[in-house]
Amino acid sequence: MAFKVQDDKNGNPTLVPAWVSCDMISPAPPVIANGVVFALATGEYTVQGGADRLTNSVPAILYGLDAETGKTLYSSGKEIASFTHFGGLAVADGAVFLGAYDNIVYAFGFPMEH
């Protein structure tokens, strides 16, 4: 969910909802680059109490969302074969990187401003 900071009638800053993304399974903290919010649904099964994480997790999905509207600009769909565990997103040189539980590092490119 994204918020805008606005002043209320007394001049105090308040958060006003701007948009809500699609539902994501165990989302990781997002990163923002070039006006795009990169959000990761890790797919990790996080229920505690003896459940098998490996068999109950699903593949991760990377989303690129328009920072102003929340519109989905990109989805990795089924490109990532495994879930992510305690991983995050990194952005460098026009790409978003993430590591999955199966030890594969994925790199997804995005246009850079010139």
Residue pairs with C-beta under 8 A, 6 or more apart in sequence:
1 17
1 19
1 20
1 21
2 17
2 18
2 19
2 20
2 37
2 67
2 70
3 15
3 16
3 17
3 18
4 15
4 16
4 18
5 13
5 14
5 15
5 16
6 13
6 14
6 16
7 13
7 14
8 14
18 68
18 70
19 69
19 70
20 70
21 37
21 39
21 63
21 65
21 70
21 72
22 63
22 72
24 39
24 40
24 41
24 61
24 63
25 41
25 42
25 43
25 44
25 58
26 41
26 42
26 43
26 44
26 45
26 46
26 83
27 39
27 40
27 41
27 42
28 39
28 40
28 42
28 84
28 87
28 88
28 89
29 88
29 89
30 37
30 38
30 39
30 40
30 89
31 37
31 38
31 89
31 90
31 91
31 96
32 38
32 67
33 91
33 96
33 110
34 110
34 111
34 112
34 113
35 66
35 67
35 68
36 64
36 65
36 66
36 67
36 73
36 110
37 64
37 65
37 66
37 67
37 70
38 62
38 63
38 64
38 65
38 89
38 91
38 96
39 62
39 63
39 65
40 60
40 61
40 62
40 63
40 84
40 88
40 89
40 98
41 60
41 61
41 62
41 63
42 60
42 83
42 84
42 85
42 87
43 57
43 58
43 59
43 60
43 61
43 80
43 82
43 83
43 84
44 53
44 57
44 83
44 84
44 85
44 101
45 51
45 52
45 53
45 56
45 57
45 58
45 83
46 53
47 56
53 85
54 101
57 82
57 83
57 101
58 83
59 78
59 80
59 81
59 82
59 83
60 76
60 80
60 82
60 83
60 84
60 98
60 100
61 75
61 76
61 77
61 80
62 74
62 75
62 76
62 80
62 89
62 96
62 98
62 106
62 108
63 72
63 74
63 75
63 76
64 72
64 73
64 74
64 75
64 110
65 71
65 72
65 73
66 73
74 108
74 110
76 106
76 108
79 106
80 98
80 100
80 106
81 100
81 102
81 104
82 100
82 101
82 102
82 104
83 100
83 101
84 98
84 99
84 100
84 101
85 101
87 98
87 99
87 100
88 98
89 96
89 97
89 98
90 96
90 97
90 98
91 97
94 109
94 110
94 111
94 112
95 107
95 108
95 109
95 110
96 107
96 108
96 110
97 105
97 106
97 107
98 105
98 106
99 105
99 106
100 106
